[in-house]
Amino acid sequence: MTKDFPRAAATAVAFSLMLAGSDYAHNAATPAPATPTAKTAPAKMAKPKTERTAASLECSKQADAKGLHGKERKKFRSECKAGAAKAN
């Protein structure tokens, strides 16, 4: 028993060093979490609100009165605003 103890102790120490070494290597290779940068920021940013012109508001009121929605409303407002721009 006394002759086997040093061999068992040496094996245990060597095994624990191997495990500790692999754990250290794994943790050392893992990069730290990245902090937010311009590259990771959302690509879409809110547009600043612009003032609506009187023609735009009037065309919206007319589209509301006609009950227009979706593509029809967009087309109507576009034509209405173009007509208002020509009138000026």
N, C-alpha and C positions, 0 to 999 in steps of 0.2 A: 504494500500500500504506500509506503514512503517513497518508493521509486516511481510509482505512477503519478503521484501528486504533482511533482514539478512539471511533468509532461502535460497533464490535464490543465494545470494553471497556465502554462505557456500557450496551449491551444485556445483556451478561453480568452486570454488577452489578445492573441492574434486575431481571433474571430471578431471580438468586439471592436478592434481597431479597423478591421475591414468594413464592418457595418458603419462605424462612425465616419470613415473616410468616404464611403459611397453616399451617405446622407449629407455630408458637408458638400460634396461635389454637386449633388442634386440641388441643394439650396443656393449654392454660389452661382450656378448657371441660370437660375430663374431670375429674369430681369424684374426690376421694381415696377410697380404699376405706373403707367405714363400719366402725366398730368395733362389736363386738357390744353390743347394748343389750337392754333388757327386751322390746322389740318383736320382736327377732330371736331371742330365746332360745326353746328348745323349749317348746311349749305344754303338753306333758304332763310333769309332774314326778312323781317317785316318791312314792308315798304312804308315810307313816311306818307301820312295822309296829305292829300293835296286838296286845295279848295275847289269846290265844284262851281262851274260857271253858271250864270243865270240860264243860258241855253240848255245846259245839261239838266238842270233842275226842272225846267219847263218841259223838256222832252220826257223826263221820267214821269212827271204828272200826267202827260198825255198818254203815255204807255199804261199807267195805272188806270186811267179812265177807260181805256179800251180793253183792260183786263189781259194784257199781253204778258207772257211768261217765256222763259227759256230763249231759244234761238230767235223766235219771232220778236221778242222784246229787244234783244240785242240788235237785230237788223233794223228795227224801227228806230231805235235811239240813234244808231249810227247815221241813218239817212236823215233823221231830224236834225242832228247836230251839224251834219254837212250842209244842209239847207240853211241853217241859221248862220253858218260861217260865210256862205255865199251872199246872204242878205246884208251882212255887215260890210 
